[in-house]
Amino acid sequence: MAMSRIRPSAPTPRFGVARVLSKLGVCSRSQAERAVREGRVSVDGRVVLDPERPVDPERERIHLDGEAVVAAKRVYVVLNKPRGVVVSAADERGRDTVYELLAASGLPWVGPVGRLDKASEGLLLLSNDSVWAAHLTDPRHHVDKTYHVQIDTIPGQDVLDQMIEGITDNGERLAAKRVSLLRAGEKNAWLEVVLDEGRNRHIRRLLDTQGIRVLRLIRVAVGTLALGDLAKGQWRHLSAEEVAGLIAK
């Protein structure tokens, strides 16, 4: 009687210890790299100083600052970022950061999902789920971001068309997916602008080439998630349906 061969199970992929700490939701990749270089991380009782040192979290014991590392509970948060607040864990110039708004929240470490510059405001996602965050920020997935933008002029249709046609600025191709006029006053107007990928100061650069200055820029939606009536400076947890809906295709 022939005996069937038993195939060995595939080995667990091994990643650098800094990446593993980030994937476990303990801290950001840069924070993990710094912790390793400072000698604050050990693997199976031995201090490691190389952030790229391969580890298998299922078979090796990882400690950070003497505490055993376990996968953090996944947290998904939406924050209404006020204007003038920096999206950074710390600012060398002493400016207010979004983490000061979360200081009394009791949340574990969460990192921003995408960028929102100091002068911009509105919907900001934060999470410790690096895989989910990477999906949302990957340009290949074209997740829509919707902005309400106040400008210092009353635009003609040619302005809106040019934003959709796009420009090349410093080697980067910039364009809007959709642009519409929301309302206009005597001297300024509000636009609704939808991007399906985001570059640094994307909308401001698009308008600047036409000599138009942005007065306010508010992100009001990411994918299926709208900012709604969330008060400025306040945050809330996303529901399981909202989390799934943001990466559903």
Sequence and secondary structure as in RCSB ss.txt:
>XXXX:A:sequence
MAMSRIRPSAPTPRFGVARVLSKLGVCSRSQAERAVREGRVSVDGRVVLDPERPVDPERERIHLDGEAVVAAKRV
YVVLNKPRGVVVSAADERGRDTVYELLAASGLPWVGPVGRLDKASEGLLLLSNDSVWAAHLTDPRHHVDKTYHVQ
IDTIPGQDVLDQMIEGITDNGERLAAKRVSLLRAGEKNAWLEVVLDEGRNRHIRRLLDTQGIRVLRLIRVAVGTL
ALGDLAKGQWRHLSAEEVAGLIAK
>XXXX:A:secstr
              EEHHHHHHHTTSS HHHHHHHHHTT EEETTEE   TT EE TTTS EEETTEE       
EEEEEE TT BSSS  TT   BHHHHTTTS     EEES   TT EEEEEEES HHHHHHHH GGG   EEEEEE
ESS   HHHHHHHHH EEETTEEE  SEEEEEEE SS EEEEEEESS  TTHHHHHHHTTT  EEEEEEEEETTE
E TT  TT EEE  HHHHHHHH  
